[in-house]
Amino acid sequence: MALHYNYKECNLDGVSDQVITEMIYCTMVIEIGHFTEKNIKEVFYRISIAEMFNGCPFHYEPKTFKSILADMDLLKKFIGLKTNSGNTPMRKWFSKKLKEQQILDAREEKLKNAKR
């Protein structure tokens, strides 16, 4: 399925095209397709959690290694962003991420044991 998006309602003055593109694609990872005043904290938490599972930020400041996307001031500029990536409840999303991590951990352990 193609990713469709609309950010006409966002106030993205001073936000680079690269960051806009990354945030749009990030909606597929965090499974929130509409950023609102009501859910913007959850967007922040999901980006932070996803980056934790990933092992590093998706996009970071080279000098400080601080996440660019997990920044509340930046996220507030994206209020109004809409994509067709769906809106999965937090509990279901987090459970899915834990299962994915368990699968990755099991694969890594299997590879480690195969090298011995």
C-alpha positions as CSV (number, residue, x, y, z in Angstrom):
1,M,0.0,0.0,0.0
2,A,1.3,3.4,-0.9
3,L,1.9,6.0,1.9
4,H,-0.4,9.0,1.4
5,Y,0.1,12.2,3.5
6,N,-1.1,15.7,4.0
7,Y,0.8,18.4,6.0
8,K,-1.1,21.5,4.8
9,E,-2.4,22.1,8.3
10,C,1.1,22.0,9.9
11,N,3.2,25.0,10.7
12,L,6.5,23.8,9.3
13,D,8.4,27.1,8.9
14,G,12.1,26.4,9.2
15,V,11.7,22.6,9.1
16,S,13.9,21.0,6.4
17,D,12.4,18.9,3.6
18,Q,14.5,16.0,4.9
19,V,13.0,16.2,8.4
20,I,9.5,16.5,7.0
21,T,10.0,13.3,4.9
22,E,11.5,11.5,7.9
23,M,8.5,12.4,10.1
24,I,6.1,11.2,7.4
25,Y,7.9,7.9,7.1
26,C,8.1,7.7,10.9
27,T,4.3,7.5,11.1
28,M,4.6,4.0,9.7
29,V,7.0,3.0,12.5
30,I,5.0,4.5,15.3
31,E,1.6,3.6,13.7
32,I,0.0,7.0,14.4
33,G,-1.5,8.5,11.2
34,H,-2.8,11.8,12.5
35,F,-0.9,14.1,14.8
36,T,-3.2,16.2,17.1
37,E,-2.9,18.3,20.2
38,K,-4.4,15.4,22.1
39,N,-1.9,12.7,21.0
40,I,1.3,14.6,20.5
41,K,2.8,13.4,23.7
42,E,2.1,9.8,22.7
43,V,3.8,10.5,19.3
44,F,6.8,11.7,21.3
45,Y,6.8,8.6,23.5
46,R,6.5,6.2,20.5
47,I,9.3,7.8,18.6
48,S,11.5,7.6,21.8
49,I,10.5,4.0,22.3
50,A,11.1,3.0,18.7
51,E,14.5,4.7,18.7
52,M,15.3,2.8,21.9
53,F,14.5,-0.5,20.3
54,N,16.4,0.6,17.2
55,G,19.5,1.2,19.3
56,C,20.0,4.8,18.1
57,P,17.9,7.8,17.0
58,F,16.5,7.7,13.4
59,H,18.0,11.1,12.8
60,Y,20.3,12.8,15.3
61,E,22.5,15.9,15.8
62,P,26.0,14.8,14.7
63,K,27.7,16.7,17.6
64,T,25.4,15.7,20.4
65,F,23.8,12.5,19.1
66,K,20.5,13.9,20.3
67,S,17.4,12.8,18.5
68,I,16.0,15.3,16.1
69,L,12.6,13.7,15.6
70,A,11.9,13.1,19.4
71,D,11.8,16.8,20.1
72,M,8.5,18.1,21.5
73,D,9.0,21.6,20.0
74,L,9.5,20.1,16.5
75,L,6.6,17.7,17.0
76,K,4.2,20.5,17.8
77,K,4.9,22.0,14.4
78,F,3.6,18.7,12.9
79,I,0.2,18.9,14.6
80,G,-2.2,18.4,11.7
81,L,-0.1,15.9,9.9
82,K,-2.2,13.1,8.4
83,T,-1.1,9.9,6.8
84,N,-2.8,6.6,6.0
85,S,-0.6,4.6,8.3
86,G,-3.4,3.9,10.8
87,N,-3.8,4.6,14.5
88,T,-2.9,1.5,16.5
89,P,-3.6,1.7,20.3
90,M,-0.5,2.2,22.4
91,R,-0.9,-1.2,24.2
92,K,-1.2,-3.1,21.0
93,W,1.7,-1.2,19.3
94,F,4.0,-1.7,22.3
95,S,3.2,-5.4,22.5
96,K,4.0,-5.7,18.8
97,K,7.4,-3.9,19.3
98,L,8.3,-6.2,22.2
99,K,7.5,-9.3,20.1
100,E,9.6,-7.9,17.2
101,Q,12.4,-7.3,19.6
102,Q,12.2,-10.9,21.0
103,I,12.4,-12.3,17.5
104,L,15.4,-10.2,16.7
105,D,17.1,-11.2,20.0
106,A,16.4,-14.9,19.3
107,R,17.9,-14.6,15.8
108,E,21.0,-12.8,17.2
109,E,21.4,-15.5,19.9
110,K,21.0,-18.2,17.2
111,L,23.7,-16.6,15.1
112,K,26.0,-16.2,18.1
113,N,25.6,-19.9,18.9
114,A,26.2,-21.0,15.3
115,K,29.6,-19.2,15.3
116,R,30.8,-21.2,18.3
